[in-house]
Amino acid sequence: MQEHHLTVTRTARYYTLGDPTGEPRQVWFVCHGYGQLARSFVSFFAVLDDGYNYVVAPEALSRFYLEGERLYHGPAAKVGATWMTREDRVREIADQVHYLDALYGKVFDRVDRSKVSVRILGFSQGVATVCRWIERAGAKADHLILWAGFVPGDIDLAKSGNPFAALRLSLVVGDRDELAKPGRVVKEEARLHSYQLRYDLIKFAGGHHLNKNVLSKLARMAV
């Protein structure tokens, strides 16, 4: 048995909030978590839809039914998406980076990059996605926001020209988030300190979810 790979063209879906022709001041790329869809995820960013922000929410390329495989997947069955799994992970990562690069280019065909700041936010599983995008791609961000997740361990923060050192980095965690417990946060802070990376740690009262007040605060941060 031999394994083979074939590169194909497929259609990716994304959602937006705001008007790219209205001279926005900020462009946000926001990547959802495991089992979410971009349509519902982007709705949390309505608090930023004030005429000055343009929010772009790409959807992961792999969708699946959230219910167990033995259930009948009828019209009411819920669907989610995932950025990747451990299976064929190297090519999965390459595909998602290529996808996000293409989306970035499409957005800035319409928006003057020199006139806006770019904030890239990953939530939960989307954190690893945006970190790998920043590491491997030509996307130029001003502010990287890691919400309920941490920089993947396979990213070499010691390498020369580390892109994480050239942008504002914010970690956001809820004080009751079961997937971002205090001990894990302490370890991540120690790791970032060891590589002399500057960052903001923002905590809020809540669990594994977004928070509108924190989103508004992030939008007001200087970059």
Secondary structure, 3 states (H helix, E strand, C coil): CCCCCCCCCCCCCEEEECCCCCCCCEEEEEECCCCECHHHHHHHHHHHCCCCEEEEEECCCEEEECCCCCCCCCCCCCEEEECCCCCCHHHHHHHHHHHHHHHHHHHCCCCCHHHCEEEEEEECHHHHHHHHHHHHCCCCCCEEEEECCCCCCCCCCCCCCCHHHHCEEEEEEECCCCCCCHHHHHHHHHHHHHCCCCCEEEEECCCCCCCHHHHHHHHHCCC
